[in-house]
Amino acid sequence: MGPPAINARKTECIHGHPFTTANTYWHRGWRQCRTCNLHAVKAYRTRLETA
Ligand SMILES: [Zn+2]
């Protein structure tokens, strides 16, 4: 019983996005929220462009 097991029972990410098949992908055994990842990439690009 570790963090991945606890994470697997959740139905939404830490930001409240639903963990649906379309919104979820696996990375190294961890579930990743596509919406959050998209936002993270967007923010990262914005930082690069404005830096
Ligand atoms: Zn999310």
mmCIF file of the protein (N, C-alpha, C, O) and its ligand, coordinates in Angstrom:
data_MODEL
# 
_entry.id   MODEL 
# 
loop_
_entity.id 
_entity.type 
_entity.pdbx_number_of_molecules 
1 polymer     1 
2 non-polymer 1 
# 
_entity_poly.entity_id                      1 
_entity_poly.type                           'polypeptide(L)' 
_entity_poly.nstd_linkage                   no 
_entity_poly.nstd_monomer                   no 
_entity_poly.pdbx_seq_one_letter_code       MGPPAINARKTECIHGHPFTTANTYWHRGWRQCRTCNLHAVKAYRTRLETA 
_entity_poly.pdbx_seq_one_letter_code_can   MGPPAINARKTECIHGHPFTTANTYWHRGWRQCRTCNLHAVKAYRTRLETA 
_entity_poly.pdbx_strand_id                 A 
# 
loop_
_entity_poly_seq.entity_id 
_entity_poly_seq.num 
_entity_poly_seq.mon_id 
_entity_poly_seq.hetero 
1 1  MET n 
1 2  GLY n 
1 3  PRO n 
1 4  PRO n 
1 5  ALA n 
1 6  ILE n 
1 7  ASN n 
1 8  ALA n 
1 9  ARG n 
1 10 LYS n 
1 11 THR n 
1 12 GLU n 
1 13 CYS n 
1 14 ILE n 
1 15 HIS n 
1 16 GLY n 
1 17 HIS n 
1 18 PRO n 
1 19 PHE n 
1 20 THR n 
1 21 THR n 
1 22 ALA n 
1 23 ASN n 
1 24 THR n 
1 25 TYR n 
1 26 TRP n 
1 27 HIS n 
1 28 ARG n 
1 29 GLY n 
1 30 TRP n 
1 31 ARG n 
1 32 GLN n 
1 33 CYS n 
1 34 ARG n 
1 35 THR n 
1 36 CYS n 
1 37 ASN n 
1 38 LEU n 
1 39 HIS n 
1 40 ALA n 
1 41 VAL n 
1 42 LYS n 
1 43 ALA n 
1 44 TYR n 
1 45 ARG n 
1 46 THR n 
1 47 ARG n 
1 48 LEU n 
1 49 GLU n 
1 50 THR n 
1 51 ALA n 
# 
loop_
_struct_asym.id 
_struct_asym.entity_id 
A 1 
B 2 
# 
loop_
_chem_comp.id 
_chem_comp.type 
_chem_comp.mon_nstd_flag 
ALA 'L-peptide linking' y 
ARG 'L-peptide linking' y 
ASN 'L-peptide linking' y 
CYS 'L-peptide linking' y 
GLN 'L-peptide linking' y 
GLU 'L-peptide linking' y 
GLY 'peptide linking'   y 
HIS 'L-peptide linking' y 
ILE 'L-peptide linking' y 
LEU 'L-peptide linking' y 
LYS 'L-peptide linking' y 
MET 'L-peptide linking' y 
PHE 'L-peptide linking' y 
PRO 'L-peptide linking' y 
THR 'L-peptide linking' y 
TRP 'L-peptide linking' y 
TYR 'L-peptide linking' y 
VAL 'L-peptide linking' y 
ZN  non-polymer         . 
# 
_pdbx_entity_nonpoly.entity_id   2 
_pdbx_entity_nonpoly.name        ? 
_pdbx_entity_nonpoly.comp_id     ZN 
# 
_pdbx_nonpoly_scheme.asym_id         B 
_pdbx_nonpoly_scheme.entity_id       2 
_pdbx_nonpoly_scheme.mon_id          ZN 
_pdbx_nonpoly_scheme.ndb_seq_num     1 
_pdbx_nonpoly_scheme.pdb_seq_num     101 
_pdbx_nonpoly_scheme.auth_seq_num    101 
_pdbx_nonpoly_scheme.pdb_mon_id      ZN 
_pdbx_nonpoly_scheme.auth_mon_id     ZN 
_pdbx_nonpoly_scheme.pdb_strand_id   A 
_pdbx_nonpoly_scheme.pdb_ins_code    . 
# 
loop_
_atom_site.group_PDB 
_atom_site.id 
_atom_site.type_symbol 
_atom_site.label_atom_id 
_atom_site.label_alt_id 
_atom_site.label_comp_id 
_atom_site.label_asym_id 
_atom_site.label_entity_id 
_atom_site.label_seq_id 
_atom_site.pdbx_PDB_ins_code 
_atom_site.Cartn_x 
_atom_site.Cartn_y 
_atom_site.Cartn_z 
_atom_site.occupancy 
_atom_site.B_iso_or_equiv 
_atom_site.pdbx_formal_charge 
_atom_site.auth_seq_id 
_atom_site.auth_comp_id 
_atom_site.auth_asym_id 
_atom_site.auth_atom_id 
_atom_site.pdbx_PDB_model_num 
ATOM   1   N  N  . MET A 1 1  ? 0.843   -1.204 0.000   1.00 0.00 ? 1   MET A N  1 
ATOM   2   C  CA . MET A 1 1  ? 0.000   0.000  0.000   1.00 0.00 ? 1   MET A CA 1 
ATOM   3   C  C  . MET A 1 1  ? 0.878   1.254  0.000   1.00 0.00 ? 1   MET A C  1 
ATOM   4   O  O  . MET A 1 1  ? 1.363   1.687  1.045   1.00 0.00 ? 1   MET A O  1 
ATOM   5   N  N  . GLY A 1 2  ? 1.067   1.811  -1.159  1.00 0.00 ? 2   GLY A N  1 
ATOM   6   C  CA . GLY A 1 2  ? 1.873   3.022  -1.252  1.00 0.00 ? 2   GLY A CA 1 
ATOM   7   C  C  . GLY A 1 2  ? 1.099   4.119  -1.945  1.00 0.00 ? 2   GLY A C  1 
ATOM   8   O  O  . GLY A 1 2  ? -0.079  3.948  -2.255  1.00 0.00 ? 2   GLY A O  1 
ATOM   9   N  N  . PRO A 1 3  ? 1.724   5.207  -2.183  1.00 0.00 ? 3   PRO A N  1 
ATOM   10  C  CA . PRO A 1 3  ? 1.071   6.329  -2.882  1.00 0.00 ? 3   PRO A CA 1 
ATOM   11  C  C  . PRO A 1 3  ? 0.412   5.933  -4.197  1.00 0.00 ? 3   PRO A C  1 
ATOM   12  O  O  . PRO A 1 3  ? -0.693  6.405  -4.467  1.00 0.00 ? 3   PRO A O  1 
ATOM   13  N  N  . PRO A 1 4  ? 1.031   5.085  -5.041  1.00 0.00 ? 4   PRO A N  1 
ATOM   14  C  CA . PRO A 1 4  ? 0.358   4.714  -6.291  1.00 0.00 ? 4   PRO A CA 1 
ATOM   15  C  C  . PRO A 1 4  ? -0.962  4.011  -6.049  1.00 0.00 ? 4   PRO A C  1 
ATOM   16  O  O  . PRO A 1 4  ? -1.923  4.234  -6.785  1.00 0.00 ? 4   PRO A O  1 
ATOM   17  N  N  . ALA A 1 5  ? -1.029  3.156  -5.020  1.00 0.00 ? 5   ALA A N  1 
ATOM   18  C  CA . ALA A 1 5  ? -2.272  2.444  -4.719  1.00 0.00 ? 5   ALA A CA 1 
ATOM   19  C  C  . ALA A 1 5  ? -3.349  3.420  -4.284  1.00 0.00 ? 5   ALA A C  1 
ATOM   20  O  O  . ALA A 1 5  ? -4.510  3.284  -4.667  1.00 0.00 ? 5   ALA A O  1 
ATOM   21  N  N  . ILE A 1 6  ? -2.968  4.394  -3.491  1.00 0.00 ? 6   ILE A N  1 
ATOM   22  C  CA . ILE A 1 6  ? -3.926  5.400  -3.042  1.00 0.00 ? 6   ILE A CA 1 
ATOM   23  C  C  . ILE A 1 6  ? -4.373  6.242  -4.233  1.00 0.00 ? 6   ILE A C  1 
ATOM   24  O  O  . ILE A 1 6  ? -5.553  6.562  -4.381  1.00 0.00 ? 6   ILE A O  1 
ATOM   25  N  N  . ASN A 1 7  ? -3.413  6.590  -5.069  1.00 0.00 ? 7   ASN A N  1 
ATOM   26  C  CA . ASN A 1 7  ? -3.695  7.416  -6.237  1.00 0.00 ? 7   ASN A CA 1 
ATOM   27  C  C  . ASN A 1 7  ? -4.651  6.711  -7.188  1.00 0.00 ? 7   ASN A C  1 
ATOM   28  O  O  . ASN A 1 7  ? -5.492  7.352  -7.817  1.00 0.00 ? 7   ASN A O  1 
ATOM   29  N  N  . ALA A 1 8  ? -4.523  5.398  -7.293  1.00 0.00 ? 8   ALA A N  1 
ATOM   30  C  CA . ALA A 1 8  ? -5.327  4.640  -8.246  1.00 0.00 ? 8   ALA A CA 1 
ATOM   31  C  C  . ALA A 1 8  ? -6.801  4.617  -7.860  1.00 0.00 ? 8   ALA A C  1 
ATOM   32  O  O  . ALA A 1 8  ? -7.660  4.363  -8.704  1.00 0.00 ? 8   ALA A O  1 
ATOM   33  N  N  . ARG A 1 9  ? -7.097  4.878  -6.595  1.00 0.00 ? 9   ARG A N  1 
ATOM   34  C  CA . ARG A 1 9  ? -8.487  4.846  -6.146  1.00 0.00 ? 9   ARG A CA 1 
ATOM   35  C  C  . ARG A 1 9  ? -9.184  6.180  -6.366  1.00 0.00 ? 9   ARG A C  1 
ATOM   36  O  O  . ARG A 1 9  ? -10.412 6.253  -6.314  1.00 0.00 ? 9   ARG A O  1 
ATOM   37  N  N  . LYS A 1 10 ? -8.432  7.211  -6.604  1.00 0.00 ? 10  LYS A N  1 
ATOM   38  C  CA . LYS A 1 10 ? -9.033  8.523  -6.778  1.00 0.00 ? 10  LYS A CA 1 
ATOM   39  C  C  . LYS A 1 10 ? -9.719  8.621  -8.142  1.00 0.00 ? 10  LYS A C  1 
ATOM   40  O  O  . LYS A 1 10 ? -9.276  8.022  -9.122  1.00 0.00 ? 10  LYS A O  1 
ATOM   41  N  N  . THR A 1 11 ? -10.777 9.366  -8.179  1.00 0.00 ? 11  THR A N  1 
ATOM   42  C  CA . THR A 1 11 ? -11.521 9.498  -9.420  1.00 0.00 ? 11  THR A CA 1 
ATOM   43  C  C  . THR A 1 11 ? -11.260 10.837 -10.093 1.00 0.00 ? 11  THR A C  1 
ATOM   44  O  O  . THR A 1 11 ? -11.745 11.096 -11.194 1.00 0.00 ? 11  THR A O  1 
ATOM   45  N  N  . GLU A 1 12 ? -10.492 11.681 -9.422  1.00 0.00 ? 12  GLU A N  1 
ATOM   46  C  CA . GLU A 1 12 ? -10.144 12.958 -10.036 1.00 0.00 ? 12  GLU A CA 1 
ATOM   47  C  C  . GLU A 1 12 ? -8.756  13.373 -9.573  1.00 0.00 ? 12  GLU A C  1 
ATOM   48  O  O  . GLU A 1 12 ? -8.277  12.912 -8.538  1.00 0.00 ? 12  GLU A O  1 
ATOM   49  N  N  . CYS A 1 13 ? -8.116  14.239 -10.337 1.00 0.00 ? 13  CYS A N  1 
ATOM   50  C  CA . CYS A 1 13 ? -6.767  14.673 -10.004 1.00 0.00 ? 13  CYS A CA 1 
ATOM   51  C  C  . CYS A 1 13 ? -6.820  15.714 -8.889  1.00 0.00 ? 13  CYS A C  1 
ATOM   52  O  O  . CYS A 1 13 ? -7.896  16.098 -8.431  1.00 0.00 ? 13  CYS A O  1 
ATOM   53  N  N  . ILE A 1 14 ? -5.632  16.165 -8.459  1.00 0.00 ? 14  ILE A N  1 
ATOM   54  C  CA . ILE A 1 14 ? -5.576  17.110 -7.339  1.00 0.00 ? 14  ILE A CA 1 
ATOM   55  C  C  . ILE A 1 14 ? -6.267  18.421 -7.663  1.00 0.00 ? 14  ILE A C  1 
ATOM   56  O  O  . ILE A 1 14 ? -6.604  19.192 -6.764  1.00 0.00 ? 14  ILE A O  1 
ATOM   57  N  N  . HIS A 1 15 ? -6.478  18.677 -8.961  1.00 0.00 ? 15  HIS A N  1 
ATOM   58  C  CA . HIS A 1 15 ? -7.134  19.914 -9.361  1.00 0.00 ? 15  HIS A CA 1 
ATOM   59  C  C  . HIS A 1 15 ? -8.588  19.703 -9.737  1.00 0.00 ? 15  HIS A C  1 
ATOM   60  O  O  . HIS A 1 15 ? -9.255  20.619 -10.217 1.00 0.00 ? 15  HIS A O  1 
ATOM   61  N  N  . GLY A 1 16 ? -9.080  18.475 -9.512  1.00 0.00 ? 16  GLY A N  1 
ATOM   62  C  CA . GLY A 1 16 ? -10.499 18.224 -9.705  1.00 0.00 ? 16  GLY A CA 1 
ATOM   63  C  C  . GLY A 1 16 ? -10.900 17.787 -11.102 1.00 0.00 ? 16  GLY A C  1 
ATOM   64  O  O  . GLY A 1 16 ? -12.090 17.704 -11.407 1.00 0.00 ? 16  GLY A O  1 
ATOM   65  N  N  . HIS A 1 17 ? -9.911  17.503 -11.963 1.00 0.00 ? 17  HIS A N  1 
ATOM   66  C  CA . HIS A 1 17 ? -10.246 17.005 -13.293 1.00 0.00 ? 17  HIS A CA 1 
ATOM   67  C  C  . HIS A 1 17 ? -10.564 15.515 -13.196 1.00 0.00 ? 17  HIS A C  1 
ATOM   68  O  O  . HIS A 1 17 ? -9.868  14.794 -12.480 1.00 0.00 ? 17  HIS A O  1 
ATOM   69  N  N  . PRO A 1 18 ? -11.573 15.041 -13.880 1.00 0.00 ? 18  PRO A N  1 
ATOM   70  C  CA . PRO A 1 18 ? -11.952 13.630 -13.793 1.00 0.00 ? 18  PRO A CA 1 
ATOM   71  C  C  . PRO A 1 18 ? -10.901 12.720 -14.413 1.00 0.00 ? 18  PRO A C  1 
ATOM   72  O  O  . PRO A 1 18 ? -10.349 13.007 -15.475 1.00 0.00 ? 18  PRO A O  1 
ATOM   73  N  N  . PHE A 1 19 ? -10.640 11.616 -13.721 1.00 0.00 ? 19  PHE A N  1 
ATOM   74  C  CA . PHE A 1 19 ? -9.703  10.623 -14.246 1.00 0.00 ? 19  PHE A CA 1 
ATOM   75  C  C  . PHE A 1 19 ? -10.449 9.681  -15.182 1.00 0.00 ? 19  PHE A C  1 
ATOM   76  O  O  . PHE A 1 19 ? -10.658 8.512  -14.856 1.00 0.00 ? 19  PHE A O  1 
ATOM   77  N  N  . THR A 1 20 ? -10.849 10.186 -16.340 1.00 0.00 ? 20  THR A N  1 
ATOM   78  C  CA . THR A 1 20 ? -11.503 9.343  -17.331 1.00 0.00 ? 20  THR A CA 1 
ATOM   79  C  C  . THR A 1 20 ? -10.449 8.745  -18.245 1.00 0.00 ? 20  THR A C  1 
ATOM   80  O  O  . THR A 1 20 ? -9.291  9.162  -18.225 1.00 0.00 ? 20  THR A O  1 
ATOM   81  N  N  . THR A 1 21 ? -10.848 7.773  -19.041 1.00 0.00 ? 21  THR A N  1 
ATOM   82  C  CA . THR A 1 21 ? -9.900  7.148  -19.957 1.00 0.00 ? 21  THR A CA 1 
ATOM   83  C  C  . THR A 1 21 ? -9.302  8.184  -20.900 1.00 0.00 ? 21  THR A C  1 
ATOM   84  O  O  . THR A 1 21 ? -8.108  8.150  -21.198 1.00 0.00 ? 21  THR A O  1 
ATOM   85  N  N  . ALA A 1 22 ? -10.136 9.097  -21.363 1.00 0.00 ? 22  ALA A N  1 
ATOM   86  C  CA . ALA A 1 22 ? -9.672  10.094 -22.325 1.00 0.00 ? 22  ALA A CA 1 
ATOM   87  C  C  . ALA A 1 22 ? -8.773  11.134 -21.665 1.00 0.00 ? 22  ALA A C  1 
ATOM   88  O  O  . ALA A 1 22 ? -7.905  11.713 -22.319 1.00 0.00 ? 22  ALA A O  1 
ATOM   89  N  N  . ASN A 1 23 ? -8.979  11.370 -20.380 1.00 0.00 ? 23  ASN A N  1 
ATOM   90  C  CA . ASN A 1 23 ? -8.241  12.428 -19.697 1.00 0.00 ? 23  ASN A CA 1 
ATOM   91  C  C  . ASN A 1 23 ? -7.041  11.889 -18.915 1.00 0.00 ? 23  ASN A C  1 
ATOM   92  O  O  . ASN A 1 23 ? -6.369  12.643 -18.210 1.00 0.00 ? 23  ASN A O  1 
ATOM   93  N  N  . THR A 1 24 ? -6.773  10.582 -19.039 1.00 0.00 ? 24  THR A N  1 
ATOM   94  C  CA . THR A 1 24 ? -5.740  9.971  -18.211 1.00 0.00 ? 24  THR A CA 1 
ATOM   95  C  C  . THR A 1 24 ? -4.721  9.221  -19.050 1.00 0.00 ? 24  THR A C  1 
ATOM   96  O  O  . THR A 1 24 ? -5.083  8.548  -20.015 1.00 0.00 ? 24  THR A O  1 
ATOM   97  N  N  . TYR A 1 25 ? -3.468  9.330  -18.694 1.00 0.00 ? 25  TYR A N  1 
ATOM   98  C  CA . TYR A 1 25 ? -2.454  8.476  -19.291 1.00 0.00 ? 25  TYR A CA 1 
ATOM   99  C  C  . TYR A 1 25 ? -1.493  8.044  -18.195 1.00 0.00 ? 25  TYR A C  1 
ATOM   100 O  O  . TYR A 1 25 ? -1.399  8.674  -17.142 1.00 0.00 ? 25  TYR A O  1 
ATOM   101 N  N  . TRP A 1 26 ? -0.775  6.944  -18.467 1.00 0.00 ? 26  TRP A N  1 
ATOM   102 C  CA . TRP A 1 26 ? 0.103   6.388  -17.451 1.00 0.00 ? 26  TRP A CA 1 
ATOM   103 C  C  . TRP A 1 26 ? 1.534   6.767  -17.734 1.00 0.00 ? 26  TRP A C  1 
ATOM   104 O  O  . TRP A 1 26 ? 2.003   6.696  -18.870 1.00 0.00 ? 26  TRP A O  1 
ATOM   105 N  N  . HIS A 1 27 ? 2.219   7.168  -16.690 1.00 0.00 ? 27  HIS A N  1 
ATOM   106 C  CA . HIS A 1 27 ? 3.628   7.510  -16.811 1.00 0.00 ? 27  HIS A CA 1 
ATOM   107 C  C  . HIS A 1 27 ? 4.366   6.858  -15.657 1.00 0.00 ? 27  HIS A C  1 
ATOM   108 O  O  . HIS A 1 27 ? 4.191   7.249  -14.503 1.00 0.00 ? 27  HIS A O  1 
ATOM   109 N  N  . ARG A 1 28 ? 5.191   5.865  -15.961 1.00 0.00 ? 28  ARG A N  1 
ATOM   110 C  CA . ARG A 1 28 ? 5.969   5.138  -14.944 1.00 0.00 ? 28  ARG A CA 1 
ATOM   111 C  C  . ARG A 1 28 ? 5.085   4.594  -13.840 1.00 0.00 ? 28  ARG A C  1 
ATOM   112 O  O  . ARG A 1 28 ? 5.449   4.657  -12.666 1.00 0.00 ? 28  ARG A O  1 
ATOM   113 N  N  . GLY A 1 29 ? 3.927   4.061  -14.205 1.00 0.00 ? 29  GLY A N  1 
ATOM   114 C  CA . GLY A 1 29 ? 3.043   3.472  -13.209 1.00 0.00 ? 29  GLY A CA 1 
ATOM   115 C  C  . GLY A 1 29 ? 2.157   4.483  -12.497 1.00 0.00 ? 29  GLY A C  1 
ATOM   116 O  O  . GLY A 1 29 ? 1.363   4.118  -11.631 1.00 0.00 ? 29  GLY A O  1 
ATOM   117 N  N  . TRP A 1 30 ? 2.293   5.746  -12.860 1.00 0.00 ? 30  TRP A N  1 
ATOM   118 C  CA . TRP A 1 30 ? 1.480   6.784  -12.239 1.00 0.00 ? 30  TRP A CA 1 
ATOM   119 C  C  . TRP A 1 30 ? 0.454   7.300  -13.225 1.00 0.00 ? 30  TRP A C  1 
ATOM   120 O  O  . TRP A 1 30 ? 0.712   7.407  -14.424 1.00 0.00 ? 30  TRP A O  1 
ATOM   121 N  N  . ARG A 1 31 ? -0.724  7.619  -12.692 1.00 0.00 ? 31  ARG A N  1 
ATOM   122 C  CA . ARG A 1 31 ? -1.746  8.200  -13.541 1.00 0.00 ? 31  ARG A CA 1 
ATOM   123 C  C  . ARG A 1 31 ? -1.495  9.684  -13.676 1.00 0.00 ? 31  ARG A C  1 
ATOM   124 O  O  . ARG A 1 31 ? -1.244  10.375 -12.689 1.00 0.00 ? 31  ARG A O  1 
ATOM   125 N  N  . GLN A 1 32 ? -1.561  10.167 -14.891 1.00 0.00 ? 32  GLN A N  1 
ATOM   126 C  CA . GLN A 1 32 ? -1.345  11.583 -15.127 1.00 0.00 ? 32  GLN A CA 1 
ATOM   127 C  C  . GLN A 1 32 ? -2.611  12.180 -15.740 1.00 0.00 ? 32  GLN A C  1 
ATOM   128 O  O  . GLN A 1 32 ? -3.255  11.571 -16.594 1.00 0.00 ? 32  GLN A O  1 
ATOM   129 N  N  . CYS A 1 33 ? -2.949  13.377 -15.284 1.00 0.00 ? 33  CYS A N  1 
ATOM   130 C  CA . CYS A 1 33 ? -4.111  14.083 -15.805 1.00 0.00 ? 33  CYS A CA 1 
ATOM   131 C  C  . CYS A 1 33 ? -3.693  14.851 -17.060 1.00 0.00 ? 33  CYS A C  1 
ATOM   132 O  O  . CYS A 1 33 ? -2.795  15.690 -17.006 1.00 0.00 ? 33  CYS A O  1 
ATOM   133 N  N  . ARG A 1 34 ? -4.333  14.569 -18.170 1.00 0.00 ? 34  ARG A N  1 
ATOM   134 C  CA . ARG A 1 34 ? -3.974  15.248 -19.424 1.00 0.00 ? 34  ARG A CA 1 
ATOM   135 C  C  . ARG A 1 34 ? -4.232  16.740 -19.340 1.00 0.00 ? 34  ARG A C  1 
ATOM   136 O  O  . ARG A 1 34 ? -3.444  17.537 -19.849 1.00 0.00 ? 34  ARG A O  1 
ATOM   137 N  N  . THR A 1 35 ? -5.329  17.127 -18.702 1.00 0.00 ? 35  THR A N  1 
ATOM   138 C  CA . THR A 1 35 ? -5.667  18.544 -18.583 1.00 0.00 ? 35  THR A CA 1 
ATOM   139 C  C  . THR A 1 35 ? -4.581  19.283 -17.816 1.00 0.00 ? 35  THR A C  1 
ATOM   140 O  O  . THR A 1 35 ? -4.142  20.354 -18.233 1.00 0.00 ? 35  THR A O  1 
ATOM   141 N  N  . CYS A 1 36 ? -4.143  18.708 -16.687 1.00 0.00 ? 36  CYS A N  1 
ATOM   142 C  CA . CYS A 1 36 ? -3.094  19.342 -15.887 1.00 0.00 ? 36  CYS A CA 1 
ATOM   143 C  C  . CYS A 1 36 ? -1.791  19.380 -16.669 1.00 0.00 ? 36  CYS A C  1 
ATOM   144 O  O  . CYS A 1 36 ? -1.062  20.371 -16.631 1.00 0.00 ? 36  CYS A O  1 
ATOM   145 N  N  . ASN A 1 37 ? -1.500  18.285 -17.382 1.00 0.00 ? 37  ASN A N  1 
ATOM   146 C  CA . ASN A 1 37 ? -0.249  18.245 -18.142 1.00 0.00 ? 37  ASN A CA 1 
ATOM   147 C  C  . ASN A 1 37 ? -0.249  19.301 -19.227 1.00 0.00 ? 37  ASN A C  1 
ATOM   148 O  O  . ASN A 1 37 ? 0.765   19.950 -19.485 1.00 0.00 ? 37  ASN A O  1 
ATOM   149 N  N  . LEU A 1 38 ? -1.415  19.466 -19.864 1.00 0.00 ? 38  LEU A N  1 
ATOM   150 C  CA . LEU A 1 38 ? -1.551  20.465 -20.921 1.00 0.00 ? 38  LEU A CA 1 
ATOM   151 C  C  . LEU A 1 38 ? -1.320  21.855 -20.348 1.00 0.00 ? 38  LEU A C  1 
ATOM   152 O  O  . LEU A 1 38 ? -0.623  22.674 -20.945 1.00 0.00 ? 38  LEU A O  1 
ATOM   153 N  N  . HIS A 1 39 ? -1.911  22.113 -19.187 1.00 0.00 ? 39  HIS A N  1 
ATOM   154 C  CA . HIS A 1 39 ? -1.734  23.407 -18.527 1.00 0.00 ? 39  HIS A CA 1 
ATOM   155 C  C  . HIS A 1 39 ? -0.278  23.619 -18.153 1.00 0.00 ? 39  HIS A C  1 
ATOM   156 O  O  . HIS A 1 39 ? 0.251   24.721 -18.302 1.00 0.00 ? 39  HIS A O  1 
ATOM   157 N  N  . ALA A 1 40 ? 0.376   22.565 -17.665 1.00 0.00 ? 40  ALA A N  1 
ATOM   158 C  CA . ALA A 1 40 ? 1.772   22.668 -17.246 1.00 0.00 ? 40  ALA A CA 1 
ATOM   159 C  C  . ALA A 1 40 ? 2.655   23.003 -18.442 1.00 0.00 ? 40  ALA A C  1 
ATOM   160 O  O  . ALA A 1 40 ? 3.550   23.842 -18.343 1.00 0.00 ? 40  ALA A O  1 
ATOM   161 N  N  . VAL A 1 41 ? 2.403   22.348 -19.567 1.00 0.00 ? 41  VAL A N  1 
ATOM   162 C  CA . VAL A 1 41 ? 3.186   22.598 -20.783 1.00 0.00 ? 41  VAL A CA 1 
ATOM   163 C  C  . VAL A 1 41 ? 2.948   24.026 -21.264 1.00 0.00 ? 41  VAL A C  1 
ATOM   164 O  O  . VAL A 1 41 ? 3.881   24.721 -21.665 1.00 0.00 ? 41  VAL A O  1 
ATOM   165 N  N  . LYS A 1 42 ? 1.687   24.453 -21.218 1.00 0.00 ? 42  LYS A N  1 
ATOM   166 C  CA . LYS A 1 42 ? 1.336   25.812 -21.636 1.00 0.00 ? 42  LYS A CA 1 
ATOM   167 C  C  . LYS A 1 42 ? 2.049   26.838 -20.772 1.00 0.00 ? 42  LYS A C  1 
ATOM   168 O  O  . LYS A 1 42 ? 2.627   27.795 -21.287 1.00 0.00 ? 42  LYS A O  1 
ATOM   169 N  N  . ALA A 1 43 ? 2.011   26.641 -19.464 1.00 0.00 ? 43  ALA A N  1 
ATOM   170 C  CA . ALA A 1 43 ? 2.652   27.565 -18.532 1.00 0.00 ? 43  ALA A CA 1 
ATOM   171 C  C  . ALA A 1 43 ? 4.153   27.581 -18.752 1.00 0.00 ? 43  ALA A C  1 
ATOM   172 O  O  . ALA A 1 43 ? 4.797   28.628 -18.686 1.00 0.00 ? 43  ALA A O  1 
ATOM   173 N  N  . TYR A 1 44 ? 4.700   26.398 -19.015 1.00 0.00 ? 44  TYR A N  1 
ATOM   174 C  CA . TYR A 1 44 ? 6.140   26.285 -19.238 1.00 0.00 ? 44  TYR A CA 1 
ATOM   175 C  C  . TYR A 1 44 ? 6.545   27.068 -20.476 1.00 0.00 ? 44  TYR A C  1 
ATOM   176 O  O  . TYR A 1 44 ? 7.537   27.798 -20.471 1.00 0.00 ? 44  TYR A O  1 
ATOM   177 N  N  . ARG A 1 45 ? 5.749   26.901 -21.555 1.00 0.00 ? 45  ARG A N  1 
ATOM   178 C  CA . ARG A 1 45 ? 6.042   27.625 -22.811 1.00 0.00 ? 45  ARG A CA 1 
ATOM   179 C  C  . ARG A 1 45 ? 5.901   29.123 -22.610 1.00 0.00 ? 45  ARG A C  1 
ATOM   180 O  O  . ARG A 1 45 ? 6.714   29.903 -23.108 1.00 0.00 ? 45  ARG A O  1 
ATOM   181 N  N  . THR A 1 46 ? 4.855   29.528 -21.870 1.00 0.00 ? 46  THR A N  1 
ATOM   182 C  CA . THR A 1 46 ? 4.638   30.956 -21.610 1.00 0.00 ? 46  THR A CA 1 
ATOM   183 C  C  . THR A 1 46 ? 5.828   31.544 -20.863 1.00 0.00 ? 46  THR A C  1 
ATOM   184 O  O  . THR A 1 46 ? 6.286   32.647 -21.163 1.00 0.00 ? 46  THR A O  1 
ATOM   185 N  N  . ARG A 1 47 ? 6.325   30.779 -19.875 1.00 0.00 ? 47  ARG A N  1 
ATOM   186 C  CA . ARG A 1 47 ? 7.496   31.244 -19.122 1.00 0.00 ? 47  ARG A CA 1 
ATOM   187 C  C  . ARG A 1 47 ? 8.696   31.424 -20.036 1.00 0.00 ? 47  ARG A C  1 
ATOM   188 O  O  . ARG A 1 47 ? 9.440   32.399 -19.926 1.00 0.00 ? 47  ARG A O  1 
ATOM   189 N  N  . LEU A 1 48 ? 8.874   30.464 -20.945 1.00 0.00 ? 48  LEU A N  1 
ATOM   190 C  CA . LEU A 1 48 ? 10.011  30.532 -21.856 1.00 0.00 ? 48  LEU A CA 1 
ATOM   191 C  C  . LEU A 1 48 ? 9.893   31.748 -22.768 1.00 0.00 ? 48  LEU A C  1 
ATOM   192 O  O  . LEU A 1 48 ? 10.878  32.438 -23.027 1.00 0.00 ? 48  LEU A O  1 
ATOM   193 N  N  . GLU A 1 49 ? 8.677   32.005 -23.253 1.00 0.00 ? 49  GLU A N  1 
ATOM   194 C  CA . GLU A 1 49 ? 8.483   33.089 -24.204 1.00 0.00 ? 49  GLU A CA 1 
ATOM   195 C  C  . GLU A 1 49 ? 8.598   34.458 -23.549 1.00 0.00 ? 49  GLU A C  1 
ATOM   196 O  O  . GLU A 1 49 ? 9.052   35.416 -24.174 1.00 0.00 ? 49  GLU A O  1 
ATOM   197 N  N  . THR A 1 50 ? 8.186   34.547 -22.291 1.00 0.00 ? 50  THR A N  1 
ATOM   198 C  CA . THR A 1 50 ? 8.197   35.847 -21.626 1.00 0.00 ? 50  THR A CA 1 
ATOM   199 C  C  . THR A 1 50 ? 9.505   36.106 -20.873 1.00 0.00 ? 50  THR A C  1 
ATOM   200 O  O  . THR A 1 50 ? 9.762   37.218 -20.413 1.00 0.00 ? 50  THR A O  1 
ATOM   201 N  N  . ALA A 1 51 ? 10.322  35.060 -20.758 1.00 0.00 ? 51  ALA A N  1 
ATOM   202 C  CA . ALA A 1 51 ? 11.580  35.231 -20.003 1.00 0.00 ? 51  ALA A CA 1 
ATOM   203 C  C  . ALA A 1 51 ? 12.565  36.096 -20.804 1.00 0.00 ? 51  ALA A C  1 
ATOM   204 O  O  . ALA A 1 51 ? 13.676  36.354 -20.342 1.00 0.00 ? 51  ALA A O  1 
HETATM 205 ZN ZN . ZN  B 2 .  ? -5.901  17.646 -13.609 1.00 0.00 2 101 ZN  A ZN 1 
# 
